[in-house]
Amino acid sequence: STLNVVRELIKKSPEEKDLPDDTITWAVMGDLLFRGIQNYVRAVFPHKKRLHEKLTPAEAKFNTLLGMCRVIIENFYGRMKKKFRIISNVFE
């Protein structure tokens, strides 16, 4: 199920076990526009193609699963913006 996919994607890696938070499964899901945020919070990004190389099958699968999760999140925010118009207004 999608929930199991999300749980697997946001599990901490062994290198992240020592991060100062109180959970083992959370992350910000972002795209390449959010590169750099991982310096401040735990983040999950799609793998980038390297020059003249293809993604490995594992990387391609990860990107597909991450994309599925992000669509759900984006649909949620789209519904919230439709329901509560103030969310989509720009503060001036």
LINNOR-V981747 format. One record per residue. N is the residue number from 1. RES is the residue in one small letter. PHI is phi in whole degrees, 0 to 359 (NA if undefined). OMEGA is omega in whole degrees, -180 to 180 (* if undefined). Layout:
# LINNOR-V981747
[[N	RES	PHI	OMEGA] [N	RES	PHI	OMEGA]]
This chain:
# LINNOR-V981747
[[1	s	NA	-179] [2	t	297	180] [3	l	298	178] [4	n	295	178] [5	v	297	180] [6	v	299	180] [7	r	302	-179] [8	e	290	-178] [9	l	294	-173] [10	i	260	174] [11	k	297	178] [12	k	291	174] [13	s	279	179] [14	p	304	180] [15	e	291	-176] [16	e	266	-176] [17	k	300	-177] [18	d	269	178] [19	l	298	-175] [20	p	280	172] [21	d	221	-172] [22	d	251	180] [23	t	221	179] [24	i	253	-179] [25	t	223	170] [26	w	200	177] [27	a	189	171] [28	v	272	177] [29	m	265	-178] [30	g	221	173] [31	d	250	-173] [32	l	295	176] [33	l	295	-176] [34	f	264	178] [35	r	305	-178] [36	g	106	-180] [37	i	294	-179] [38	q	294	174] [39	n	284	-176] [40	y	242	178] [41	v	220	177] [42	r	288	-175] [43	a	223	177] [44	v	240	-179] [45	f	234	172] [46	p	290	177] [47	h	285	178] [48	k	266	173] [49	k	291	176] [50	r	272	-178] [51	l	303	178] [52	h	63	178] [53	e	227	175] [54	k	266	173] [55	l	290	174] [56	t	290	177] [57	p	303	179] [58	a	293	179] [59	e	293	179] [60	a	296	178] [61	k	296	178] [62	f	302	180] [63	n	299	179] [64	t	297	-179] [65	l	295	178] [66	l	297	178] [67	g	298	178] [68	m	299	-180] [69	c	293	-179] [70	r	294	177] [71	v	298	178] [72	i	300	-179] [73	i	295	-180] [74	e	296	177] [75	n	296	178] [76	f	300	-179] [77	y	295	176] [78	g	297	178] [79	r	294	179] [80	m	296	179] [81	k	296	179] [82	k	290	-178] [83	k	285	-178] [84	f	243	-174] [85	r	301	-178] [86	i	298	180] [87	i	297	-176] [88	s	271	178] [89	n	282	177] [90	v	273	179] [91	f	283	-180] [92	e	241	*]]
